Amino acid sequence: MDVAMKIVFFSIVGFILYVYAGYPVILFILALFRRRSKPDESGELPTVALIISAYNEERIIREKIENSLELDYPEDKLRIIIASDGSLDGTDAIVREYEDRHVILKTFDSREGKSSTLNRTVLGVEEDVLVFSDANAFYRRDALKNLVRNFASGDVGCVVGRLIYLENHSYVGKGEGLYWRYETLLNGLESRLGSVFVATGTIFAIRRELFRPVMRDVANDFQIPAEVASQGCKVVFEKEAVAFERATYFFREEFSRKKRIIIRGMTGFKHLRRRMGSRLRVFQFISRKLLRWWIGPILPLLYIANMFLLDDPFFLAIFILQNIFYLLAIIGALLRRGKVQSKLFFIPFYFVLVNGAALTAILTYLGGSRLSFWEKAETTRDAHEDAPAGPKLRVIEGKKSLAYRADSGKVEKFERIP
């Protein structure tokens, strides 16, 4: 029995270490043999259609439009299109106020989901490059230029920008910010291979002729890069094409969001596994996504296996550490509104949150449930009455403290943000 439990225990530990550390190390080693040339910025800028998905976004769509109009890109080469998926509030009316500033509204009578709306919106678009964004993502002024300069390389078909989460005092927001910095690291390593696996839905671009209709129950930022790669083109990451977005604030909101992402990701792989473009991308999906999603279901097995090995001082110490970790997660849940700011609590809390969502998502998927609609996280649009008030929301980028000001559409540096 002890031998069997030890095999189970070390297999699971090895599994987890591979997911979080082994895969990045493999990417790093592979990237050592490949060098990306710097984008050529001497050529003529392509025409761009900035497509902004919206559903009932009256609270934030005006700020998004203003932010888009202030982008440093030639006016005669940029068309801003708001794709309204059957919005029932004042979204469409606000967009129509900007028609004289070359902002185009494509609105549809009934809600059919983001994927169907994008398919209908792209029809008839003639610009060279399609850039996809969401209503709650605000671009740095030079984001478009930095994004599209990569298309000077003829073999590049998709360019993924860098999303920076504006952290709040919630442990959910802090955990998401830390998680996304890890995802950005993976994007950078995969880019060296010309094969970023998944796009950042708030800021990515493709050559128009490479667009293929998106399936209703598959996320566009999952399917589109796969379709581009299947046509023999590179998918790269541009760290200087920056978008800012508020992180979620509440546990239930983030839990549901992660659950939706995983269900749609598993659905996407089922449909697209034969169109991934290469064996490398299949390896990326398994290592970066599929194995990580299964950490949630196997964590209880690790705990149970450890219980059978308590006669050994080593395994007893590991068991005690496991219990301390989960205790810190519970304390983090109790302090999740940010009363005590400490990584000691929010990292265990967020780890358990994410893996709990993964377990729920897998059970939901295996039960046959699929998702055609994407429900937005409300606190990424408005500050909740329990959330920090005002336009200043902190984001840590290296040693800089930055804050996006929705009233001015600018990102400003602060020495300290209370």
Backbone hydrogen bonds in HBPLUS format (Angstrom, degrees):
<---DONOR---> <-ACCEPTOR-->    atom                        ^
c    i                          cat <-CA-CA->   ^        H-A-AA   ^      H-
h    n   atom  resd res      DA  || num        DHA   H-A  angle D-A-AA Bond
n    s   type  num  typ     dist DA aas  dist angle  dist       angle   num
A0005-MET N   A0001-MET O   2.89 MM   4  6.16 160.1  1.93 155.2 161.0     1
A0006-LYS N   A0002-ASP O   2.85 MM   4  6.03 151.0  1.93 147.7 155.8     2
A0007-ILE N   A0003-VAL O   2.98 MM   4  6.25 153.2  2.06 146.9 153.9     3
A0008-VAL N   A0004-ALA O   2.99 MM   4  6.30 159.7  2.03 147.7 153.1     4
A0009-PHE N   A0005-MET O   2.79 MM   4  5.95 164.1  1.81 148.1 153.1     5
A0010-PHE N   A0006-LYS O   2.91 MM   4  6.03 178.5  1.91 154.5 154.8     6
A0011-SER N   A0007-ILE O   2.95 MM   4  5.88 146.2  2.06 140.1 150.1     7
A0012-ILE N   A0008-VAL O   3.03 MM   4  6.20 158.9  2.07 150.0 154.7     8
A0013-VAL N   A0009-PHE O   3.01 MM   4  6.30 162.4  2.04 151.9 157.2     9
A0014-GLY N   A0010-PHE O   2.89 MM   4  5.93 160.9  1.93 141.0 146.6    10
A0015-PHE N   A0011-SER O   2.90 MM   4  6.04 148.9  1.99 140.4 149.5    11
A0016-ILE N   A0012-ILE O   2.97 MM   4  6.26 161.4  2.00 153.6 156.6    12
A0017-LEU N   A0013-VAL O   2.94 MM   4  6.16 163.0  1.97 152.4 157.5    13
A0018-TYR N   A0014-GLY O   2.90 MM   4  6.03 153.1  1.97 145.1 152.4    14
A0019-VAL N   A0015-PHE O   3.11 MM   4  6.38 160.8  2.15 148.6 153.2    15
A0020-TYR N   A0016-ILE O   3.16 MM   4  6.41 170.6  2.17 156.9 157.6    16
A0021-ALA N   A0017-LEU O   2.83 MM   4  5.51 150.7  1.91 143.6 152.3    17
A0022-GLY N   A0017-LEU O   3.00 MM   5  6.25 157.4  2.05 135.2 141.0    18
A0023-TYR N   A0018-TYR O   2.81 MM   5  5.86 152.8  1.88 167.2 158.4    19
A0025-VAL N   A0021-ALA O   3.14 MM   4  6.31 156.0  2.20 148.5 155.5    20
A0026-ILE N   A0022-GLY O   2.96 MM   4  6.25 157.5  2.01 155.1 161.0    21
A0027-LEU N   A0023-TYR O   3.01 MM   4  6.29 163.5  2.03 156.6 160.9    22
A0028-PHE N   A0024-PRO O   2.89 MM   4  6.10 156.7  1.95 146.9 153.5    23
A0029-ILE N   A0025-VAL O   2.97 MM   4  6.25 157.8  2.02 151.2 156.3    24
A0030-LEU N   A0026-ILE O   2.95 MM   4  6.19 167.3  1.97 155.7 159.0    25
A0031-ALA N   A0027-LEU O   2.82 MM   4  5.96 152.1  1.90 148.6 157.0    26
A0032-LEU N   A0028-PHE O   3.18 MM   4  6.40 128.6  2.46 137.8 149.4    27
A0032-LEU N   A0029-ILE O   3.19 MM   3  5.31 140.1  2.36  98.6 109.5    28
A0033-PHE N   A0030-LEU O   3.26 MM   3  5.90 156.7  2.32 113.1 118.7    29
A0034-ARG N   A0031-ALA O   3.03 MM   3  5.13 165.8  2.05 109.9 113.8    30
A0129-VAL N   A0047-THR O   3.02 MM  82  6.30 153.2  2.09 152.9 161.5    31
A0048-VAL N   A0077-LYS O   2.74 MM  29  6.06 164.9  1.76 162.9 166.8    32
A0079-ARG N   A0048-VAL O   2.90 MM  31  6.30 157.6  1.95 159.8 167.2    33
A0049-ALA N   A0129-VAL O   2.92 MM  80  6.31 160.8  1.96 165.5 171.8    34
A0131-VAL N   A0049-ALA O   2.91 MM  82  6.09 172.9  1.92 155.0 154.7    35
A0050-LEU N   A0079-ARG O   2.82 MM  29  6.14 154.5  1.88 158.4 166.8    36
A0081-ILE N   A0050-LEU O   2.85 MM  31  5.98 175.5  1.85 155.9 157.4    37
A0051-ILE N   A0131-VAL O   2.76 MM  80  5.97 162.1  1.79 173.0 176.4    38
A0133-SER N   A0051-ILE O   2.93 MM  82  6.13 148.6  2.03 165.2 161.5    39
A0052-ILE N   A0081-ILE O   2.83 MM  29  6.16 169.1  1.84 169.4 173.2    40
A0083-ALA N   A0052-ILE O   2.84 MM  31  5.84 160.1  1.88 143.1 150.0    41
A0053-SER N   A0133-SER O   3.07 MM  80  6.45 164.3  2.10 152.1 148.1    42
A0054-ALA N   A0083-ALA O   2.97 MM  29  5.92 148.9  2.07 156.8 147.5    43
A0085-ASP N   A0054-ALA O   2.92 MM  31  6.26 163.5  1.95 173.2 175.8    44
A0060-ILE N   A0057-GLU O   3.05 MM   3  5.71 153.0  2.13 119.0 126.1    45
A0061-ILE N   A0057-GLU O   2.84 MM   4  5.52 147.1  1.95 170.6 177.7    46
A0064-LYS N   A0060-ILE O   3.12 MM   4  6.41 153.8  2.19 150.2 158.2    47
A0065-ILE N   A0061-ILE O   2.94 MM   4  6.16 159.2  1.98 150.6 155.3    48
A0066-GLU N   A0062-ARG O   2.95 MM   4  6.18 167.8  1.96 154.5 157.9    49
A0067-ASN N   A0063-GLU O   2.93 MM   4  6.03 157.5  1.98 143.4 150.1    50
A0068-SER N   A0064-LYS O   2.94 MM   4  6.15 152.7  2.01 145.3 152.7    51
A0069-LEU N   A0065-ILE O   2.88 MM   4  6.14 153.2  1.95 153.5 160.7    52
A0070-GLU N   A0066-GLU O   3.21 MM   4  6.38 133.1  2.44 140.7 151.6    53
A0070-GLU N   A0067-ASN O   3.31 MM   3  5.32 137.6  2.50  94.6 105.9    54
A0071-LEU N   A0068-SER O   3.26 MM   3  5.42 166.2  2.28 107.3 110.7    55
A0073-TYR N   A0071-LEU O   2.90 MM   2  5.67 124.4  2.21 110.8  94.3    56
A0072-ASP N   A0141-ARG O   2.89 MM  69  5.52 173.3  1.89 144.7 146.9    57
A0077-LYS N   A0074-PRO O   2.95 MM   3  5.38 159.7  2.00 114.4 120.9    58
A0078-LEU N   A0075-GLU O   3.45 MM   3  5.39 171.2  2.46 103.7 105.9    59
A0104-ILE N   A0080-ILE O   2.82 MM  24  6.12 171.7  1.83 170.8 169.3    60
A0082-ILE N   A0104-ILE O   2.80 MM  22  6.20 165.8  1.82 169.4 174.0    61
A0106-LYS N   A0082-ILE O   2.89 MM  24  5.99 176.6  1.90 162.5 162.0    62
A0084-SER N   A0106-LYS O   2.92 MM  22  6.14 149.7  2.01 144.0 153.5    63
A0086-GLY N   A0084-SER O   3.00 MM   2  5.78 134.5  2.21 103.7  90.8    64
A0108-PHE N   A0084-SER O   3.29 MM  24  6.51 142.0  2.44 158.5 166.5    65
A0094-ILE N   A0090-GLY O   3.09 MM   4  6.29 158.2  2.14 156.8 162.3    66
A0095-VAL N   A0091-THR O   3.07 MM   4  6.38 161.2  2.11 154.1 159.4    67
A0096-ARG N   A0092-ASP O   3.00 MM   4  6.26 154.8  2.07 149.5 155.9    68
A0097-GLU N   A0094-ILE O   3.13 MM   3  5.39 141.8  2.28 103.1 113.7    69
A0098-TYR N   A0095-VAL O   2.94 MM   3  5.60 161.8  1.97 119.6 125.6    70
A0099-GLU N   A0096-ARG O   3.26 MM   3  5.25 168.7  2.27 110.9 110.5    71
A0101-ARG N   A0098-TYR O   2.93 MM   3  5.27 158.2  1.98 112.2 119.1    72
A0103-VAL N   A0098-TYR O   3.37 MM   5  5.63 151.1  2.46 140.6 141.2    73
A0102-HIS N   A0099-GLU O   3.27 MM   3  5.39 142.5  2.42 114.9 111.8    74
A0117-THR N   A0113-GLY O   3.09 MM   4  6.26 159.3  2.13 153.0 159.5    75
A0118-LEU N   A0114-LYS O   2.93 MM   4  6.15 158.5  1.98 153.1 158.2    76
A0119-ASN N   A0115-SER O   3.03 MM   4  6.30 158.7  2.07 150.8 156.6    77
A0120-ARG N   A0116-SER O   3.12 MM   4  6.39 158.2  2.17 148.2 152.9    78
A0121-THR N   A0117-THR O   2.91 MM   4  6.05 147.6  2.01 144.8 154.9    79
A0122-VAL N   A0118-LEU O   2.97 MM   4  6.07 159.4  2.01 155.8 158.4    80
A0125-VAL N   A0122-VAL O   3.00 MM   3  5.40 167.1  2.02 133.1 135.7    81
A0208-ARG N   A0128-ASP O   2.96 MM  80  5.62 177.1  1.96 143.8 143.8    82
A0130-LEU N   A0206-ILE O   2.92 MM  76  5.46 165.8  1.94 163.8 167.2    83
A0206-ILE N   A0130-LEU O   2.92 MM  76  5.46 150.1  2.01 148.6 158.2    84
A0132-PHE N   A0204-PHE O   2.85 MM  72  5.65 165.0  1.87 172.8 174.6    85
A0137-ALA N   A0134-ASP O   3.28 MM   3  5.61 167.6  2.30 116.8 117.1    86
A0138-PHE N   A0244-PHE O   2.85 MM 106  5.10 166.7  1.87 151.8 153.8    87
A0244-PHE N   A0138-PHE O   2.70 MM 106  5.10 158.3  1.75 143.5 150.9    88
A0140-ARG N   A0242-VAL O   2.95 MM 102  5.62 168.2  1.96 159.7 157.3    89
A0143-ALA N   A0140-ARG O   2.90 MM   3  5.23 165.4  1.92 125.3 126.7    90
A0146-ASN N   A0142-ASP O   3.10 MM   4  6.26 166.6  2.12 158.7 162.8    91
A0147-LEU N   A0143-ALA O   2.88 MM   4  6.01 143.2  2.02 145.2 156.2    92
A0147-LEU N   A0144-LEU O   3.11 MM   3  4.97 119.2  2.50  91.3 106.9    93
A0148-VAL N   A0144-LEU O   2.93 MM   4  6.13 172.9  1.94 164.9 163.4    94
A0149-ARG N   A0145-LYS O   3.14 MM   4  6.04 138.7  2.32 143.4 152.1    95
A0151-PHE N   A0148-VAL O   3.00 MM   3  5.61 160.1  2.04 118.6 124.3    96
A0152-ALA N   A0149-ARG O   3.22 MM   3  5.83 164.2  2.24 115.1 118.3    97
A0153-SER N   A0150-ASN O   3.24 MM   3  6.08 165.9  2.26 118.6 121.6    98
A0156-VAL N   A0153-SER O   3.10 MM   3  5.69 170.4  2.11 123.2 126.1    99
A0234-LYS N   A0155-ASP O   2.76 MM  79  5.98 172.9  1.76 159.4 161.9   100
A0157-GLY N   A0234-LYS O   2.91 MM  77  5.56 165.1  1.93 144.0 148.8   101
A0207-ARG N   A0157-GLY O   3.17 MM  50  5.70 147.2  2.28 149.2 152.3   102
A0158-CYS N   A0234-LYS O   3.25 MM  76  6.62 151.2  2.34 156.5 158.2   103
A0236-VAL N   A0158-CYS O   2.99 MM  78  6.41 159.1  2.03 158.1 156.4   104
A0159-VAL N   A0205-ALA O   2.84 MM  46  5.20 157.8  1.88 145.3 152.3   105
A0205-ALA N   A0159-VAL O   2.82 MM  46  5.20 158.6  1.87 150.1 157.5   106
A0160-VAL N   A0236-VAL O   2.78 MM  76  6.12 163.6  1.80 156.8 162.4   107
A0238-GLU N   A0160-VAL O   2.84 MM  78  6.04 164.8  1.87 162.6 162.7   108
A0161-GLY N   A0203-ILE O   2.84 MM  42  5.21 159.3  1.88 151.3 153.0   109
A0162-ARG N   A0241-ALA O   2.73 MM  79  5.88 165.6  1.75 159.0 164.1   110
A0243-ALA N   A0162-ARG O   2.90 MM  81  6.22 157.5  1.95 156.7 159.1   111
A0164-ILE N   A0243-ALA O   2.84 MM  79  6.20 158.8  1.89 161.8 168.6   112
A0245-GLU N   A0164-ILE O   3.16 MM  81  6.48 152.5  2.24 152.1 154.3   113
A0166-LEU N   A0245-GLU O   2.75 MM  79  5.79 164.0  1.77 146.3 150.5   114
A0247-ALA N   A0166-LEU O   3.39 MM  81  5.89 163.6  2.42 138.1 133.5   115
A0167-GLU N   A0394-ARG O   2.26 MM 227  5.04 107.9  1.74 145.0 161.4   116
A0174-LYS N   A0170-SER O   3.03 MM   4  6.34 161.0  2.07 151.4 156.7   117
A0171-TYR N   A0336-ARG O   2.78 MM 165  4.75 162.8  1.81 135.7 141.5   118
A0175-GLY N   A0171-TYR O   2.89 MM   4  5.89 156.2  1.94 140.7 147.5   119
A0176-GLU N   A0172-VAL O   2.97 MM   4  6.17 158.8  2.01 149.2 154.9   120
A0177-GLY N   A0173-GLY O   3.00 MM   4  6.18 154.2  2.07 145.0 151.8   121
A0178-LEU N   A0174-LYS O   3.11 MM   4  6.35 157.4  2.16 146.6 151.7   122
A0179-TYR N   A0175-GLY O   2.89 MM   4  6.09 164.5  1.92 152.4 157.2   123
A0180-TRP N   A0176-GLU O   2.89 MM   4  6.01 154.6  1.96 146.0 152.6   124
A0181-ARG N   A0177-GLY O   3.19 MM   4  6.40 140.6  2.35 137.9 147.3   125
A0182-TYR N   A0178-LEU O   3.31 MM   4  6.68 148.1  2.42 144.7 152.4   126
A0182-TYR N   A0179-TYR O   3.16 MM   3  5.27 123.9  2.49  96.3 109.9   127
A0183-GLU N   A0179-TYR O   3.07 MM   4  6.46 153.6  2.14 145.1 152.7   128
A0184-THR N   A0180-TRP O   2.89 MM   4  6.09 150.7  1.98 144.2 151.7   129
A0185-LEU N   A0181-ARG O   3.11 MM   4  6.35 148.4  2.21 137.8 145.5   130
A0186-LEU N   A0182-TYR O   3.13 MM   4  6.53 156.2  2.19 149.4 154.9   131
A0187-ASN N   A0183-GLU O   2.95 MM   4  6.28 153.4  2.02 146.9 154.7   132
A0188-GLY N   A0184-THR O   3.03 MM   4  6.29 156.2  2.08 149.0 154.4   133
A0189-LEU N   A0185-LEU O   3.12 MM   4  6.44 155.6  2.18 149.5 155.6   134
A0190-GLU N   A0186-LEU O   2.87 MM   4  6.05 168.0  1.89 157.3 160.7   135
A0191-SER N   A0187-ASN O   2.88 MM   4  5.93 144.9  2.00 142.8 152.5   136
A0192-ARG N   A0189-LEU O   3.25 MM   3  5.48 132.6  2.49 100.3 111.3   137
A0193-LEU N   A0190-GLU O   2.93 MM   3  5.26 142.0  2.08 104.9 116.4   138
A0195-SER N   A0190-GLU O   3.16 MM   5  5.48 170.1  2.17 143.1 140.5   139
A0194-GLY N   A0191-SER O   2.79 MM   3  4.72 155.5  1.85 103.0 111.2   140
A0235-VAL N   A0194-GLY O   3.04 MM  41  5.35 162.0  2.08 119.3 121.0   141
A0196-VAL N   A0235-VAL O   2.91 MM  39  5.30 168.2  1.92 132.0 136.1   142
A0199-ALA N   A0221-ASP O   2.90 MM  22  4.80 160.5  1.94 159.3 154.0   143
A0203-ILE N   A0200-THR O   2.88 MM   3  5.69 156.7  1.94 130.8 137.0   144
A0210-LEU N   A0207-ARG O   2.97 MM   3  5.58 158.3  2.02 120.1 127.1   145
A0211-PHE N   A0208-ARG O   3.12 MM   3  5.60 167.2  2.13 117.1 121.2   146
A0218-VAL N   A0215-MET O   3.30 MM   3  5.39 167.2  2.31 112.5 112.6   147
A0222-PHE N   A0219-ALA O   3.04 MM   3  5.30 155.5  2.11 107.6 115.3   148
A0223-GLN N   A0219-ALA O   2.99 MM   4  6.30 167.3  2.01 160.9 163.7   149
A0224-ILE N   A0220-ASN O   3.00 MM   4  5.68 160.5  2.04 142.4 148.2   150
A0226-ALA N   A0223-GLN O   3.02 MM   3  5.18 114.1  2.47 101.5 118.0   151
A0227-GLU N   A0223-GLN O   2.88 MM   4  6.17 154.6  1.94 158.1 166.4   152
A0228-VAL N   A0224-ILE O   2.94 MM   4  6.18 158.0  1.99 155.3 161.4   153
A0229-ALA N   A0225-PRO O   2.94 MM   4  6.13 164.7  1.96 149.8 153.6   154
A0230-SER N   A0226-ALA O   2.95 MM   4  6.11 148.9  2.05 142.8 151.6   155
A0231-GLN N   A0228-VAL O   3.07 MM   3  5.32 147.6  2.18 103.5 113.3   156
A0233-CYS N   A0228-VAL O   3.45 MM   5  5.89 162.0  2.48 143.9 142.0   157
A0232-GLY N   A0229-ALA O   2.96 MM   3  5.24 155.1  2.03 115.5 116.6   158
A0241-ALA N   A0238-GLU O   3.24 MM   3  5.66 165.4  2.27 111.7 116.1   159
A0254-GLU N   A0250-PHE O   3.11 MM   4  6.41 164.9  2.13 156.7 159.8   160
A0255-PHE N   A0251-PHE O   2.87 MM   4  6.00 162.9  1.90 160.1 165.7   161
A0256-SER N   A0252-ARG O   3.05 MM   4  6.13 162.7  2.09 142.8 147.1   162
A0257-ARG N   A0253-GLU O   3.02 MM   4  6.21 152.2  2.10 142.4 150.7   163
A0258-LYS N   A0254-GLU O   2.94 MM   4  6.13 167.2  1.96 154.4 156.4   164
A0259-LYS N   A0255-PHE O   3.03 MM   4  6.20 158.0  2.08 145.9 152.6   165
A0260-ARG N   A0256-SER O   2.96 MM   4  6.19 158.0  2.01 147.4 152.6   166
A0261-ILE N   A0257-ARG O   3.01 MM   4  6.27 161.9  2.04 151.6 156.3   167
A0262-ILE N   A0258-LYS O   3.07 MM   4  6.29 163.0  2.10 153.1 156.4   168
A0263-ILE N   A0259-LYS O   3.07 MM   4  6.28 166.5  2.09 153.3 157.0   169
A0264-ARG N   A0260-ARG O   2.99 MM   4  6.13 169.8  2.00 156.1 158.9   170
A0265-GLY N   A0261-ILE O   2.85 MM   4  5.97 141.8  2.00 139.4 151.1   171
A0266-MET N   A0262-ILE O   2.93 MM   4  6.13 160.9  1.97 154.8 157.7   172
A0267-THR N   A0263-ILE O   3.01 MM   4  6.19 154.8  2.08 144.2 151.9   173
A0268-GLY N   A0264-ARG O   2.86 MM   4  5.95 152.0  1.94 138.6 146.6   174
A0269-PHE N   A0265-GLY O   3.03 MM   4  6.30 157.2  2.08 148.0 152.7   175
A0270-LYS N   A0266-MET O   3.16 MM   4  6.33 157.5  2.21 143.2 149.1   176
A0271-HIS N   A0267-THR O   3.19 MM   4  6.50 153.4  2.27 148.0 154.2   177
A0272-LEU N   A0268-GLY O   2.84 MM   4  5.91 149.3  1.93 149.6 159.4   178
A0273-ARG N   A0269-PHE O   2.88 MM   4  5.15 126.7  2.17 147.7 146.9   179
A0275-ARG N   A0272-LEU O   2.72 MM   3  5.03 156.1  1.78 115.5 123.9   180
A0283-PHE N   A0279-ARG O   2.92 MM   4  6.21 161.3  1.96 153.3 158.2   181
A0284-GLN N   A0280-LEU O   2.85 MM   4  6.15 147.9  1.95 144.0 153.9   182
A0285-PHE N   A0281-ARG O   2.91 MM   4  6.13 157.3  1.97 143.6 148.8   183
A0286-ILE N   A0282-VAL O   3.03 MM   4  6.30 168.0  2.04 153.8 156.5   184
A0287-SER N   A0283-PHE O   2.93 MM   4  6.05 166.9  1.95 150.7 154.8   185
A0288-ARG N   A0284-GLN O   2.71 MM   4  5.53 163.9  1.74 150.2 156.1   186
A0289-LYS N   A0285-PHE O   2.94 MM   4  5.24 148.8  2.04 130.2 139.5   187
A0290-LEU N   A0285-PHE O   2.90 MM   5  6.20 155.5  1.96 151.2 157.4   188
A0291-LEU N   A0286-ILE O   2.90 MM   5  5.81 164.9  1.92 155.7 158.1   189
A0293-TRP N   A0289-LYS O   2.92 MM   4  6.18 153.8  1.99 158.8 166.8   190
A0294-TRP N   A0290-LEU O   3.27 MM   4  6.59 138.9  2.45 142.3 152.7   191
A0294-TRP N   A0291-LEU O   3.14 MM   3  5.20 129.5  2.40  95.3 108.5   192
A0295-ILE N   A0292-ARG O   3.21 MM   3  5.43 164.5  2.24 107.6 112.3   193
A0298-ILE N   A0294-TRP O   3.32 MM   4  6.49 147.7  2.43 142.3 150.6   194
A0299-LEU N   A0295-ILE O   3.02 MM   4  6.06 132.5  2.26 154.6 164.1   195
A0301-LEU N   A0298-ILE O   3.02 MM   3  5.09 120.4  2.38  98.5 113.9   196
A0302-LEU N   A0298-ILE O   3.06 MM   4  6.43 148.6  2.16 151.7 160.6   197
A0303-TYR N   A0299-LEU O   3.13 MM   4  6.45 157.6  2.18 151.6 156.9   198
A0304-ILE N   A0300-PRO O   2.94 MM   4  6.20 159.3  1.99 148.4 153.8   199
A0305-ALA N   A0301-LEU O   2.86 MM   4  5.98 166.9  1.88 150.8 154.7   200
A0306-ASN N   A0302-LEU O   2.99 MM   4  6.10 154.8  2.05 143.4 150.5   201
A0307-MET N   A0303-TYR O   3.11 MM   4  6.39 140.6  2.28 139.2 149.3   202
A0307-MET N   A0304-ILE O   3.05 MM   3  5.10 123.6  2.38  95.6 110.2   203
A0308-PHE N   A0305-ALA O   3.21 MM   3  5.50 137.8  2.40 102.6 113.1   204
A0309-LEU N   A0306-ASN O   3.08 MM   3  5.34 160.8  2.12 110.0 115.7   205
A0312-ASP N   A0309-LEU O   3.23 MM   3  6.04 161.8  2.26 121.6 126.0   206
A0316-LEU N   A0312-ASP O   2.90 MM   4  6.12 150.7  1.98 155.1 164.7   207
A0317-ALA N   A0313-PRO O   2.95 MM   4  6.12 155.1  2.01 145.4 150.7   208
A0318-ILE N   A0314-PHE O   3.05 MM   4  6.42 155.6  2.12 146.0 152.9   209
A0319-PHE N   A0315-PHE O   2.87 MM   4  6.04 153.7  1.94 143.0 150.3   210
A0320-ILE N   A0316-LEU O   2.97 MM   4  6.24 155.7  2.03 147.7 153.9   211
A0321-LEU N   A0317-ALA O   2.97 MM   4  6.25 157.1  2.02 147.5 153.9   212
A0322-GLN N   A0318-ILE O   2.86 MM   4  6.15 152.6  1.93 148.1 155.9   213
A0323-ASN N   A0319-PHE O   3.05 MM   4  6.32 160.5  2.09 148.9 153.3   214
A0324-ILE N   A0320-ILE O   2.93 MM   4  6.22 153.7  1.99 148.5 156.3   215
A0325-PHE N   A0321-LEU O   2.88 MM   4  6.08 158.5  1.93 149.5 155.2   216
A0326-TYR N   A0322-GLN O   3.02 MM   4  6.35 162.4  2.05 153.7 157.2   217
A0327-LEU N   A0323-ASN O   2.88 MM   4  6.03 146.2  1.99 142.2 152.3   218
A0328-LEU N   A0324-ILE O   2.86 MM   4  6.13 154.8  1.92 150.8 157.1   219
A0329-ALA N   A0325-PHE O   2.99 MM   4  6.31 145.1  2.11 141.0 151.3   220
A0330-ILE N   A0326-TYR O   2.99 MM   4  6.27 150.4  2.08 141.9 148.8   221
A0331-ILE N   A0327-LEU O   2.93 MM   4  6.26 159.8  1.97 150.0 155.6   222
A0332-GLY N   A0328-LEU O   2.77 MM   4  5.97 153.3  1.84 143.3 151.7   223
A0333-ALA N   A0329-ALA O   2.88 MM   4  6.20 141.8  2.03 140.6 150.9   224
A0333-ALA N   A0330-ILE O   3.11 MM   3  4.99 118.9  2.50  90.2 105.3   225
A0334-LEU N   A0330-ILE O   3.04 MM   4  6.41 148.9  2.14 145.1 153.3   226
A0334-LEU N   A0331-ILE O   3.08 MM   3  5.06 117.3  2.49  93.7 109.0   227
A0335-LEU N   A0331-ILE O   2.90 MM   4  6.18 138.6  2.08 144.6 157.1   228
A0336-ARG N   A0333-ALA O   3.46 MM   3  4.93 165.6  2.48  97.6  98.7   229
A0338-GLY N   A0335-LEU O   2.90 MM   3  5.87 147.1  2.01 134.7 137.8   230
A0345-PHE N   A0342-SER O   3.16 MM   3  5.71 156.0  2.22 110.1 116.1   231
A0346-PHE N   A0342-SER O   3.12 MM   4  6.46 175.4  2.12 155.9 156.4   232
A0347-ILE N   A0343-LYS O   3.23 MM   4  5.46 161.8  2.27 130.0 134.3   233
A0349-PHE N   A0345-PHE O   3.10 MM   4  6.18 162.7  2.13 150.9 156.3   234
A0350-TYR N   A0346-PHE O   2.91 MM   4  5.87 162.9  1.94 140.1 144.9   235
A0351-PHE N   A0347-ILE O   2.95 MM   4  6.04 158.5  2.00 150.7 157.1   236
A0352-VAL N   A0348-PRO O   3.02 MM   4  6.21 163.1  2.05 152.0 155.3   237
A0353-LEU N   A0349-PHE O   2.94 MM   4  6.16 157.0  2.00 147.0 154.4   238
A0354-VAL N   A0350-TYR O   2.91 MM   4  6.07 172.2  1.92 155.8 156.3   239
A0355-ASN N   A0351-PHE O   3.11 MM   4  6.24 166.1  2.13 147.5 151.6   240
A0356-GLY N   A0352-VAL O   2.79 MM   4  5.78 145.8  1.91 145.5 155.0   241
A0357-ALA N   A0353-LEU O   2.95 MM   4  6.18 153.5  2.02 148.4 155.5   242
A0358-ALA N   A0354-VAL O   2.97 MM   4  6.26 146.6  2.09 140.3 149.9   243
A0359-LEU N   A0355-ASN O   3.05 MM   4  6.22 157.9  2.10 140.8 145.5   244
A0360-THR N   A0356-GLY O   3.08 MM   4  6.32 162.7  2.12 146.9 151.3   245
A0361-ALA N   A0357-ALA O   2.84 MM   4  5.99 155.2  1.90 147.2 154.7   246
A0362-ILE N   A0358-ALA O   2.95 MM   4  6.16 161.0  1.99 153.1 156.9   247
A0363-LEU N   A0359-LEU O   3.14 MM   4  6.36 163.5  2.17 148.8 153.2   248
A0364-THR N   A0360-THR O   2.91 MM   4  6.10 153.8  1.98 145.4 153.4   249
A0365-TYR N   A0361-ALA O   2.80 MM   4  6.01 159.7  1.84 151.1 156.7   250
A0366-LEU N   A0362-ILE O   2.87 MM   4  6.03 169.7  1.88 152.6 155.6   251
A0367-GLY N   A0363-LEU O   2.99 MM   4  6.08 131.3  2.24 133.5 146.3   252
A0367-GLY N   A0364-THR O   3.14 MM   3  5.00 127.9  2.42  90.4 104.6   253
A0369-SER N   A0364-THR O   3.25 MM   5  5.79 156.1  2.31 158.3 151.3   254
A0368-GLY N   A0365-TYR O   2.88 MM   3  5.25 161.2  1.92 112.2 118.0   255
A0380-THR N   A0377-ALA O   3.08 MM   3  5.68 161.2  2.12 117.0 122.9   256
A0381-ARG N   A0378-GLU O   2.96 MM   3  5.46 161.4  2.00 115.9 121.4   257
A0382-ASP N   A0378-GLU O   3.19 MM   4  6.51 163.3  2.22 157.2 161.1   258
A0387-ALA N   A0384-HIS O   2.83 MM   3  4.93 145.3  1.95 104.5 116.0   259
A0395-VAL N   A0402-LEU O   3.07 MM   7  5.38 134.7  2.28 150.9 156.0   260
A0402-LEU N   A0395-VAL O   3.10 MM   7  5.38 173.8  2.11 157.4 159.3   261
A0397-GLU N   A0400-LYS O   3.21 MM   3  5.35 166.6  2.23 148.1 152.2   262
A0400-LYS N   A0397-GLU O   3.09 MM   3  5.35 163.6  2.12 125.4 126.6   263
A0414-PHE N   A0401-SER O   3.12 MM  13  5.73 165.4  2.14 148.4 152.5   264
A0403-ALA N   A0412-GLU O   2.97 MM   9  5.54 147.4  2.08 154.6 164.0   265
A0412-GLU N   A0403-ALA O   3.00 MM   9  5.54 164.7  2.02 160.3 157.4   266
A0405-ARG N   A0410-LYS O   2.96 MM   5  5.66 175.8  1.96 171.0 172.0   267
A0408-SER N   A0405-ARG O   3.26 MM   3  5.65 136.8  2.46 105.6 115.6   268
A0409-GLY N   A0405-ARG O   2.81 MM   4  5.72 137.8  1.99 153.2 166.5   269
